[in-house]
Amino acid sequence: MIKDREYSFIAEEEGRVDLVGVNALNIPRSVFSNPTVFISVDGKECKKSRKLRIGEKVFISYKEEIMDGLEKEEIPLNILYEDDEILVINKEQGMTVHPGSGVYSGTLANALLGLYGEDFDTGGDNLRPGIVHRLDKDTSGVMVIAKTKDAHADLSLQFSEHSNEKYYIALSKGLFTQNEGLIDKRIVRDRNNRKKYTVTNNKAEGKDALTKWRVISQGENYALLSLRIYTGRTHQIRVHLSSISHPILGDPIYSRKDDRYPDATLMLHAYRLVFNHPKTKERMVFRAPLPDRFFPILSKEGIDWRSDDQCDSINI
């Protein structure tokens, strides 16, 4: 089980957030290196190295593992490729990648344990066996999983250094006046809703995020886009498209329910993933075909999708 932890305190001394926080809350300093940690001072998100002044209010939240591991489950996966080092799948919409936020079964991590056994250990933590990157629950598409410790280390480095290539297809609302564009906006957690993110012009806040987009086909009400992300921020494409007033159809967080398609689910798909094989170093390209949920809407809106090769001809 994952437990949400939250703390707050008023600084009674000056110094770095993590050092002052350890003394004020009597918690381990390692908490501040937890990948899920969120820190704010007087309502503004900050890093653990931020210098505090006396009287400032600090808020800290993070997720803590309070279980030994996962239960293995027999969950079928759409496998695109597999060898001794890696597994590449087409993740279905609706599948959560790893446990958290009250979801402890039915995840990709559970499925991997069911596929490879309870001793499956690639060097990651025991709640994310083999997982080196993630897709949102409602985003479908191509993912790579490490099957060995060496593969996990190599792929993790590629994702952290952004030496791989990640391409998506999205059905976005509205009429685009340009055929392509670049969104270079920092992303920060929304102060009013911690499950949501937004963009900021403040270089001291949030994380840098870069998304390139191109229109594949424009309809009267929607546009089919090809996108490449050069960073891997949470909800990046969804936040960025919403920030330019072109939210993704079916997005329950960053878009209003659509009058024409009120039952539409998130129309975002990880279409193509390019990376170096962790052992052979061969540059590998994997594609997950456009899902069936797109085609009725594309047909009704007169939006052209000629073939799965169409996206490959658009260099972005």
RODO-2510 file (C-alpha; in nm, 4 decimals, decimal comma):
residues 316
     n   res          X          Y          Z
     1     m     0,0000     0,0000     0,0000
     2     i     0,1084     0,3582    -0,0688
     3     k     0,0441     0,6085     0,2078
     4     d     0,0123     0,9807     0,1400
     5     r     0,2180     1,1786     0,3910
     6     e     0,1722     1,5502     0,4534
     7     y     0,3560     1,7840     0,6907
     8     s     0,3712     2,1560     0,7479
     9     f     0,5668     2,3817     0,9799
    10     i     0,6658     2,7421     1,0361
    11     a     1,0392     2,7976     0,9970
    12     e     1,2010     2,8951     1,3243
    13     e     1,5488     2,9107     1,1768
    14     e     1,7137     2,9997     0,8468
    15     g     1,8681     2,7453     0,6129
    16     r     1,7871     2,4933     0,3395
    17     v     1,4356     2,3501     0,3374
    18     d     1,5568     1,9922     0,3762
    19     l     1,7950     2,0660     0,6628
    20     v     1,5480     2,2814     0,8529
    21     g     1,2680     2,0337     0,7825
    22     v     1,4614     1,7399     0,9252
    23     n     1,4995     1,9234     1,2561
    24     a     1,1492     2,0687     1,2633
    25     l     0,9633     1,7483     1,1784
    26     n     1,2052     1,4798     1,2983
    27     i     1,1883     1,2981     0,9644
    28     p     1,4722     1,1398     0,7610
    29     r     1,6514     1,3640     0,5149
    30     s     1,5903     1,0954     0,2501
    31     v     1,2264     1,2075     0,2413
    32     f     1,3347     1,5126     0,0443
    33     s     1,4857     1,2901    -0,2268
    34     n     1,1687     1,0842    -0,2631
    35     p     1,0663     1,1082    -0,6339
    36     t     0,7085     1,1914    -0,5308
    37     v     0,7952     1,4683    -0,2870
    38     f     0,6224     1,8041    -0,3252
    39     i     0,7537     2,1077    -0,1372
    40     s     0,6086     2,4558    -0,1174
    41     v     0,6992     2,7647     0,0817
    42     d     0,4226     3,0173     0,1406
    43     g     0,2199     2,8436    -0,1304
    44     k     0,4905     2,8403    -0,3987
    45     e     0,6472     2,5142    -0,5153
    46     c     1,0219     2,4991    -0,4566
    47     k     1,3245     2,2723    -0,4447
    48     k     1,4680     2,1144    -0,1304
    49     s     1,7699     2,3469    -0,1554
    50     r     1,5569     2,6603    -0,1258
    51     k     1,6790     2,8864     0,1557
    52     l     1,4218     2,9535     0,4259
    53     r     1,3641     3,2683     0,6245
    54     i     1,2192     3,2689     0,9746
    55     g     0,8404     3,2781     0,9715
    56     e     0,7884     3,1172     0,6307
    57     k     0,5341     2,8346     0,6099
    58     v     0,6551     2,5074     0,4596
    59     f     0,4335     2,2317     0,3221
    60     i     0,5704     1,8865     0,2326
    61     s     0,3891     1,5871     0,0858
    62     y     0,5089     1,2562    -0,0523
    63     k     0,4043     0,8959    -0,0999
    64     e     0,5462     0,6305     0,1287
    65     e     0,5510     0,2585     0,0617
    66     i     0,4083     0,0662     0,3546
    67     m     0,3884    -0,2773     0,1995
    68     d     0,6437    -0,5418     0,1109
    69     g     0,5461    -0,5729    -0,2524
    70     l     0,2789    -0,6440    -0,5103
    71     e     0,0481    -0,9321    -0,5789
    72     k     0,1026    -1,1018    -0,9131
    73     e    -0,2015    -1,1067    -1,1397
    74     e    -0,2850    -1,2860    -1,4633
    75     i    -0,3503    -0,9850    -1,6863
    76     p    -0,3081    -1,0193    -2,0653
    77     l    -0,0742    -0,7704    -2,2319
    78     n    -0,0567    -0,6618    -2,5963
    79     i     0,3070    -0,7517    -2,6659
    80     l     0,4742    -0,5814    -2,9626
    81     y     0,8253    -0,7215    -2,9084
    82     e     1,0219    -0,9237    -2,6547
    83     d     1,3746    -1,0542    -2,6083
    84     d     1,5939    -1,1413    -2,3107
    85     e     1,6491    -0,7756    -2,2186
    86     i     1,3288    -0,5848    -2,2962
    87     l     0,9550    -0,6143    -2,3369
    88     v     0,7656    -0,3664    -2,5562
    89     i     0,3880    -0,3438    -2,5186
    90     n     0,0911    -0,1482    -2,6470
    91     k    -0,0651    -0,0385    -2,3169
    92     e    -0,4416    -0,0307    -2,3255
    93     q    -0,6353     0,2749    -2,2197
    94     g    -0,7552     0,2411    -1,8603
    95     m    -0,4560     0,0483    -1,7282
    96     t    -0,2614     0,2149    -1,4474
    97     v     0,1147     0,1648    -1,4801
    98     h     0,2030     0,1195    -1,1127
    99     p     0,0215     0,1302    -0,7761
   100     g    -0,0682     0,4545    -0,6054
   101     s    -0,3573     0,6868    -0,5241
   102     g    -0,5696     0,4014    -0,3953
   103     v    -0,5060     0,1659    -0,6894
   104     y    -0,3219    -0,1483    -0,5799
   105     s    -0,4322    -0,4098    -0,8334
   106     g    -0,4913    -0,4373    -1,2053
   107     t    -0,1799    -0,2352    -1,2822
   108     l     0,0927    -0,3025    -1,5360
   109     a     0,3241    -0,3809    -1,2437
   110     n     0,0841    -0,6535    -1,1251
   111     a     0,0701    -0,7916    -1,4782
   112     l     0,4491    -0,8047    -1,5051
   113     l     0,4736    -1,0050    -1,1838
   114     g     0,2090    -1,2392    -1,3186
   115     l     0,4066    -1,2780    -1,6394
   116     y     0,7571    -1,3190    -1,4952
   117     g     0,6975    -1,4316    -1,1390
   118     e     0,7274    -1,2783    -0,7939
   119     d     1,1068    -1,2788    -0,8095
   120     f     1,1104    -1,0427    -1,1084
   121     d     1,3757    -0,7901    -1,0031
   122     t     1,5378    -0,5424    -1,2399
   123     g     1,6906    -0,3047    -0,9905
   124     g     1,3945    -0,0710    -0,9543
   125     d     1,1750    -0,0569    -0,6449
   126     n     0,9472    -0,3475    -0,5713
   127     l     0,6332    -0,1569    -0,6677
   128     r     0,7597    -0,0797    -1,0185
   129     p     0,9348    -0,3927    -1,1444
   130     g     1,0922    -0,3294    -1,4838
   131     i     0,9215     0,0056    -1,5308
   132     v     1,1449     0,2882    -1,6561
   133     h     0,8765     0,5300    -1,7790
   134     r     0,5015     0,5666    -1,7561
   135     l     0,1884     0,6672    -1,9424
   136     d    -0,1181     0,8164    -1,7776
   137     k    -0,3935     0,5669    -1,7026
   138     d    -0,6113     0,6992    -1,9848
   139     t    -0,3268     0,7301    -2,2368
   140     s    -0,2765     0,4240    -2,4542
   141     g     0,0294     0,3273    -2,6530
   142     v     0,3809     0,1964    -2,6736
   143     m     0,5908     0,1341    -2,3619
   144     v     0,9222    -0,0422    -2,3037
   145     i     0,9904    -0,2514    -1,9913
   146     a     1,3310    -0,3669    -1,8693
   147     k     1,3750    -0,7383    -1,7959
   148     t     1,7242    -0,7219    -1,6429
   149     k     1,9066    -0,4899    -1,4031
   150     d     2,1478    -0,3782    -1,6753
   151     a     1,8611    -0,3024    -1,9113
   152     h     1,6824    -0,1081    -1,6378
   153     a     1,9876     0,1065    -1,5688
   154     d     2,0542     0,1724    -1,9387
   155     l     1,6954     0,2568    -2,0323
   156     s     1,6496     0,4736    -1,7233
   157     l     1,9518     0,6762    -1,8298
   158     q     1,8153     0,7181    -2,1827
   159     f     1,4852     0,8486    -2,0492
   160     s     1,6514     1,0816    -1,7980
   161     e     1,8842     1,2222    -2,0643
   162     h     1,6040     1,2395    -2,3246
   163     s     1,8182     1,0587    -2,5810
   164     n     1,5147     0,8589    -2,6890
   165     e     1,2281     0,9871    -2,9066
   166     k     0,8636     0,9920    -2,7976
   167     y     0,5811     1,0615    -3,0440
   168     y     0,2076     1,0868    -2,9780
   169     i    -0,1198     1,1277    -3,1653
   170     a    -0,3924     1,3481    -3,0170
   171     l    -0,7346     1,4648    -3,1240
   172     s    -0,7466     1,8244    -3,0119
   173     k    -1,0331     2,0715    -2,9961
   174     g    -1,0636     2,3791    -3,2141
   175     l    -0,9326     2,5236    -3,5369
   176     f    -0,5555     2,5638    -3,5652
   177     t    -0,4411     2,8733    -3,7547
   178     q    -0,0890     2,7346    -3,7987
   179     n     0,0237     2,3949    -3,9231
   180     e     0,2888     2,3438    -3,6567
   181     g     0,4297     2,4948    -3,3430
   182     l     0,6545     2,4613    -3,0415
   183     i     0,5288     2,4909    -2,6840
   184     d     0,8086     2,5827    -2,4464
   185     k     0,6380     2,6429    -2,1120
   186     r     0,7391     2,5377    -1,7643
   187     i     0,4954     2,3079    -1,5840
   188     v     0,4089     2,3448    -1,2171
   189     r     0,1593     2,1762    -0,9873
   190     d    -0,1669     2,3693    -0,9616
   191     r    -0,1852     2,5412    -0,6224
   192     n    -0,5619     2,4932    -0,6031
   193     n    -0,5730     2,1295    -0,7147
   194     r    -0,2781     1,9033    -0,6400
   195     k    -0,3969     1,6443    -0,8925
   196     k    -0,3662     1,9014    -1,1678
   197     y    -0,0777     2,0867    -1,3340
   198     t    -0,0515     2,4199    -1,5092
   199     v     0,2048     2,6332    -1,6940
   200     t     0,4057     2,9186    -1,5488
   201     n     0,6300     3,1950    -1,6810
   202     n     0,8207     3,2046    -1,3536
   203     k     1,1599     3,0449    -1,4190
   204     a     1,2012     2,9811    -1,0474
   205     e     0,8963     2,7544    -1,0392
   206     g     0,8107     2,4203    -1,1909
   207     k     1,0061     2,2239    -1,4483
   208     d     1,1003     2,3010    -1,8063
   209     a     0,8859     2,1256    -2,0685
   210     l     0,9092     2,1242    -2,4475
   211     t     0,6447     1,9928    -2,6871
   212     k     0,6473     2,0137    -3,0676
   213     w     0,3241     1,9629    -3,2603
   214     r     0,2060     1,9424    -3,6191
   215     v    -0,1436     1,9198    -3,7662
   216     i    -0,2009     1,5946    -3,9537
   217     s    -0,5569     1,6773    -4,0528
   218     q    -0,7876     1,9648    -3,9606
   219     g    -1,1633     1,9237    -3,9316
   220     e    -1,4285     2,1819    -3,8622
   221     n    -1,4258     2,1265    -3,4867
   222     y    -1,1155     1,9172    -3,4108
   223     a    -0,7645     1,8561    -3,5375
   224     l    -0,5593     1,5378    -3,5437
   225     l    -0,2089     1,6187    -3,4227
   226     s     0,1290     1,4533    -3,4281
   227     l     0,3377     1,5510    -3,1261
   228     r     0,6896     1,4941    -3,0007
   229     i     0,7830     1,5613    -2,6408
   230     y     1,1440     1,6435    -2,5574
   231     t     1,0867     1,6192    -2,1825
   232     g     0,8735     1,3802    -1,9791
   233     r     0,6679     1,5872    -1,7371
   234     t     0,3482     1,4597    -1,5804
   235     h     0,0481     1,5412    -1,8043
   236     q     0,2835     1,7366    -2,0335
   237     i     0,0919     1,7140    -2,3616
   238     r    -0,2422     1,7600    -2,1893
   239     v    -0,1256     2,0694    -2,0009
   240     h     0,0550     2,2223    -2,2980
   241     l    -0,2348     2,1828    -2,5437
   242     s    -0,4781     2,3194    -2,2873
   243     s    -0,2469     2,6192    -2,2377
   244     i    -0,2865     2,7168    -2,6055
   245     s    -0,6664     2,6708    -2,5902
   246     h    -0,6654     2,3387    -2,7763
   247     p    -0,7350     2,0778    -2,5064
   248     i    -0,7568     1,7108    -2,5967
   249     l    -1,1022     1,5694    -2,6590
   250     g    -1,2133     1,3512    -2,3692
   251     d    -0,9651     1,4890    -2,1178
   252     p    -1,1465     1,4770    -1,7814
   253     i    -0,9019     1,7153    -1,6106
   254     y    -0,7953     1,9788    -1,8637
   255     s    -1,1017     1,9967    -2,0894
   256     r    -1,4734     2,0476    -2,0437
   257     k    -1,7095     1,7656    -2,1409
   258     d    -1,7699     1,7898    -2,5143
   259     d    -2,1277     1,8452    -2,6350
   260     r    -2,0720     1,6488    -2,9551
   261     y    -1,8954     1,3547    -2,7900
   262     p    -1,9855     1,3577    -2,4195
   263     d    -1,8786     0,9947    -2,3765
   264     a    -1,5385     1,0376    -2,5418
   265     t    -1,2420     0,9120    -2,3417
   266     l    -0,8984     1,0725    -2,3574
   267     m    -0,7969     1,0888    -2,7245
   268     l    -0,4221     1,0660    -2,6663
   269     h    -0,2054     0,7780    -2,7855
   270     a     0,1677     0,7114    -2,7555
   271     y     0,2229     0,6178    -3,1173
   272     r     0,5965     0,5709    -3,1620
   273     l     0,8962     0,5144    -2,9314
   274     v     1,2592     0,5199    -3,0421
   275     f     1,5504     0,4155    -2,8212
   276     n     1,8781     0,2254    -2,8216
   277     h     1,8623    -0,1405    -2,7306
   278     p     2,0261    -0,1601    -2,3861
   279     k     2,2564    -0,4479    -2,4861
   280     t     2,3142    -0,4325    -2,8640
   281     k     2,2889    -0,0483    -2,8776
   282     e     2,0887    -0,0819    -3,1988
   283     r     1,8505     0,2089    -3,2599
   284     m     1,5048     0,0552    -3,2385
   285     v     1,1677     0,1933    -3,3482
   286     f     0,8341     0,0638    -3,2175
   287     r     0,4832     0,1709    -3,3122
   288     a     0,1443     0,1089    -3,1550
   289     p    -0,1327     0,1398    -3,4173
   290     l    -0,3937     0,4102    -3,3731
   291     p    -0,6663     0,2666    -3,1429
   292     d    -1,0185     0,1916    -3,2592
   293     r    -1,1653     0,4612    -3,0347
   294     f    -1,0324     0,7298    -3,2721
   295     f    -1,1877     0,6126    -3,5984
   296     p    -1,5630     0,6732    -3,5477
   297     i    -1,4940     1,0333    -3,4510
   298     l    -1,2422     1,0891    -3,7299
   299     s    -1,4891     0,9511    -3,9830
   300     k    -1,7788     1,1593    -3,8547
   301     e    -1,5692     1,4766    -3,8504
   302     g    -1,4127     1,4184    -4,1928
   303     i    -1,0624     1,4079    -4,0462
   304     d    -0,8147     1,2206    -4,2622
   305     w    -0,6027     0,9325    -4,1339
   306     r    -0,4640     0,7583    -4,4390
   307     s    -0,2516     0,4939    -4,2725
   308     d    -0,0324     0,4168    -3,9745
   309     d     0,2644     0,5272    -4,1872
   310     q     0,1241     0,8761    -4,2146
   311     c     0,2745     0,9907    -3,8867
   312     d     0,6202     0,8653    -3,9858
   313     s     0,6198     1,0973    -4,2882
   314     i     0,5752     1,4006    -4,0642
   315     n     0,9097     1,5050    -3,9228
   316     i     0,8615     1,6917    -3,5989
***
